[in-house]
């Protein structure tokens, strides 16, 4: 049986490797929209969209008050709802608890940080981290901005989120590292060949080619390169910019799919 299973998995790997979608398309979208099109091709039920942005916004060390001022401006830019007055009654605070955002401040000799957690009026969960650091001689100084946006049960506003964050970050005139992950589910446990078929369908929609694959009894994971996503990383000597993984959750009786670019950054 083990020998037959090994042969079966090898056949699946070869099948995925030879699938070639290099034929020309004129309607293939780019970047995050390409990711969304690939996800839609699998037929998965959307569960969560997560996007994070990491940017060095200054080569200078910023004092804590500067970071606070910038943090408040970012709260306004993202239209996070106002925190509730601490003097409000318990019933009112309980009713509106989900509308509160929190700010945490860390101040050290060589590192200052402002962390903000909250929700916008559409219910998206926003995390903003402003961190400024320097060495003891002040030869090294930098300030970075990390933004994480999570949307539950809805993934089709991916372009809106990207454009909004891009507009906010454009004022800093700095390069930004972006990673995006869509999580979805299927009812029940899919067979290995069904998982391979769904990943192949996703590849076909965005002219993707398999770079690497992991196939075992619990996980199917494939690294892909597509010319329709601008950013990429290297795995060995090969470019990759899309990572797809599938795993069955027996407690929920669902098969999960994670699809991230350039890699999956959430745990699975």
C-alpha positions in Angstrom: 0.0 0.0 0.0 2.8 2.4 0.9 4.4 1.7 -2.5 1.1 2.4 -4.4 0.6 5.6 -2.4 4.1 6.8 -3.3 3.5 6.1 -7.0 0.2 7.9 -6.7 1.8 11.0 -5.2 4.6 11.0 -7.7 2.0 10.9 -10.5 0.2 13.9 -8.9 3.4 15.8 -8.7 4.2 15.1 -12.3 0.7 16.1 -13.4 1.0 19.4 -11.6 4.5 20.0 -13.0 3.6 19.5 -16.6 0.5 21.6 -16.5 1.5 24.6 -18.7 -0.7 27.7 -18.9 1.7 29.8 -20.8 -0.8 30.5 -23.6 -1.7 34.1 -23.9 -4.5 35.7 -22.0 -5.6 39.3 -22.4 -7.9 39.3 -19.4 -5.6 38.2 -16.6 -5.5 40.8 -13.8 -2.4 41.8 -11.9 -1.1 41.5 -8.4 -3.8 41.3 -5.7 -6.6 40.9 -8.3 -4.7 38.0 -9.8 -4.6 36.4 -6.4 -8.3 36.9 -6.0 -9.0 35.4 -9.4 -6.9 32.4 -8.6 -8.7 32.0 -5.3 -12.1 32.3 -6.9 -11.1 29.5 -9.4 -10.9 27.0 -6.6 -14.5 27.5 -5.5 -13.6 27.8 -1.9 -15.8 29.6 0.6 -14.0 32.8 1.7 -13.1 33.0 5.3 -10.5 35.7 5.8 -8.4 38.2 3.9 -5.2 39.4 5.5 -2.8 42.1 4.1 0.3 43.5 5.7 2.6 46.3 4.7 6.1 46.9 6.0 7.9 50.1 5.1 11.0 52.0 6.3 9.6 55.6 6.5 12.7 57.4 7.8 16.4 57.1 8.4 16.0 59.1 11.6 15.2 58.2 15.2 11.8 59.6 16.2 11.0 60.7 19.8 7.9 59.2 21.4 5.8 62.4 20.9 6.6 62.4 17.2 5.4 58.8 16.9 2.2 59.6 18.9 1.4 62.5 16.5 2.0 60.3 13.5 0.0 57.5 15.1 -3.0 59.8 15.6 -2.8 60.9 12.0 -2.8 57.2 10.9 -5.9 56.5 13.1 -7.6 59.4 11.2 -6.5 58.1 7.8 -7.8 54.7 8.5 -11.0 56.1 10.0 -10.8 54.0 13.1 -13.8 54.6 15.3 -13.3 56.8 18.3 -12.5 55.2 21.7 -15.3 55.3 24.3 -14.9 57.7 27.2 -13.7 55.9 30.3 -16.4 57.7 32.3 -19.2 56.2 30.2 -21.5 53.7 32.0 -20.9 49.9 32.0 -23.9 49.1 29.8 -22.8 51.6 27.1 -19.2 50.3 27.2 -20.4 46.7 26.9 -22.7 47.5 23.9 -20.0 49.4 22.0 -17.0 47.3 23.2 -16.1 46.2 19.6 -15.7 49.8 18.6 -12.8 50.6 20.9 -9.2 50.9 19.6 -6.2 50.6 21.9 -2.8 52.3 21.9 0.3 50.9 23.6 3.4 52.9 24.1 7.0 51.6 24.6 9.8 54.0 25.3 13.4 52.9 25.8 16.8 54.5 25.3 17.4 53.0 21.9 13.8 52.1 20.8 10.4 53.8 20.8 7.3 52.1 19.6 3.6 52.9 19.2 1.2 50.0 18.7 -2.4 50.6 17.7 -5.2 48.0 17.4 -8.7 48.8 16.3 -11.5 48.5 13.7 -12.7 50.8 11.0 -16.4 51.4 10.3 -16.5 48.4 7.9 -15.4 46.0 10.6 -11.9 45.5 9.3 -9.3 44.8 12.0 -6.4 47.2 11.7 -3.0 46.9 13.4 -0.5 49.8 13.1 3.0 49.6 14.6 5.4 52.5 14.4 8.9 51.6 15.6 11.9 53.8 15.8 15.4 52.5 16.8 19.0 53.6 16.9 22.4 52.2 18.1 24.4 53.6 21.0 26.5 55.8 18.7 23.6 57.1 16.7 25.3 55.9 13.5 22.3 53.7 12.8 18.8 55.2 13.0 15.5 54.2 11.3 11.8 54.4 11.8 9.5 51.7 10.3 5.8 51.4 9.8 3.9 48.1 9.9 0.3 47.9 8.9 -1.9 44.8 9.1 -5.4 44.7 7.7 -7.7 41.7 8.3 -11.2 41.3 6.8 -13.4 38.4 7.8 -15.8 36.6 5.5 -15.2 39.0 2.6 -12.2 39.0 0.2 -13.4 40.9 -2.9 -12.5 44.3 -1.6 -8.8 43.5 -1.9 -8.1 46.2 -4.5 -9.8 48.9 -2.3 -7.7 48.0 0.7 -4.5 48.0 -1.4 -5.3 51.4 -2.9 -6.2 52.9 0.4 -3.0 51.8 2.1 -0.9 52.8 -0.9 -2.4 56.3 -0.7 -1.6 56.6 3.0 2.0 55.3 2.5 2.7 57.5 -0.5 3.4 60.5 1.7 6.5 58.7 3.1 8.0 58.2 -0.4 9.5 54.8 0.6 9.4 51.3 -0.7 6.9 48.9 0.9 7.0 45.1 1.3 3.5 43.7 0.9 2.2 40.2 1.6 -1.4 39.1 1.1 -3.1 35.9 2.2 -6.7 34.7 1.5 -8.1 31.8 3.6 -11.0 29.7 2.5 -12.7 26.4 3.2 -14.4 23.5 1.6 -17.0 21.2 3.2 -15.6 17.8 4.2 -12.3 16.2 3.4 -11.0 16.6 -0.2 -9.1 13.8 -1.8 -5.5 14.4 -2.9 -6.5 14.5 -6.6 -9.3 17.0 -5.8 -6.8 19.3 -4.0 -4.4 19.1 -7.0 -7.2 19.8 -9.4 -8.2 23.0 -7.5 -4.6 24.2 -7.3 -4.2 23.5 -11.0 -7.4 25.5 -11.8 -6.0 28.4 -9.8 -2.7 28.3 -11.7 -4.5 28.2 -15.0 -6.4 31.4 -14.3 -3.1 33.4 -13.7 -0.7 31.7 -16.1 1.1 30.1 -13.1 3.8 27.4 -13.2 4.8 25.1 -10.3 8.2 25.8 -8.7 8.1 23.4 -5.7 5.6 21.1 -4.1 5.0 19.3 -0.8 2.6 16.4 -0.8 2.0 14.2 2.2 -0.9 12.6 4.1 -1.8 15.8 5.9 -0.8 18.7 3.7 -0.7 19.7 0.0 1.5 22.8 -0.6 2.7 24.3 -3.9 5.0 27.2 -4.7 4.1 28.9 -7.9 5.5 31.6 -10.2 3.2 33.8 -12.3 4.2 36.8 -14.4 0.9 38.5 -13.3 2.2 39.3 -9.8 5.0 41.9 -9.8 6.8 41.0 -6.6 8.6 37.8 -6.0 11.1 36.0 -3.8 13.6 33.3 -4.6 13.5 29.7 -3.5 16.9 28.4 -4.4 17.6 29.8 -7.9 13.9 30.0 -8.8 11.4 32.9 -8.5 8.1 32.3 -6.7 5.3 34.7 -5.9 2.4 32.5 -4.9 2.1 29.9 -2.3 -1.0 27.6 -2.0 -1.5 25.1 0.9 -4.4 22.8 1.8 -5.1 20.9 4.9 -8.1 19.0 6.4 -9.4 20.0 9.8 -11.2 16.9 11.2 -12.8 18.8 14.2 -14.6 21.1 11.8 -14.9 18.6 9.0 -13.5 21.2 6.6 -10.6 21.4 4.2 -8.8 24.7 4.5 -7.0 26.5 1.7 -4.4 29.3 2.3 -3.3 31.3 -0.8 -0.6 33.9 -0.2 1.7 36.2 -2.2 4.6 36.1 -2.3 4.3 33.5 0.5 1.8 32.5 3.1 2.6 34.6 6.2 -0.1 33.1 8.5 0.2 29.9 10.4 -1.5 26.8 8.9 
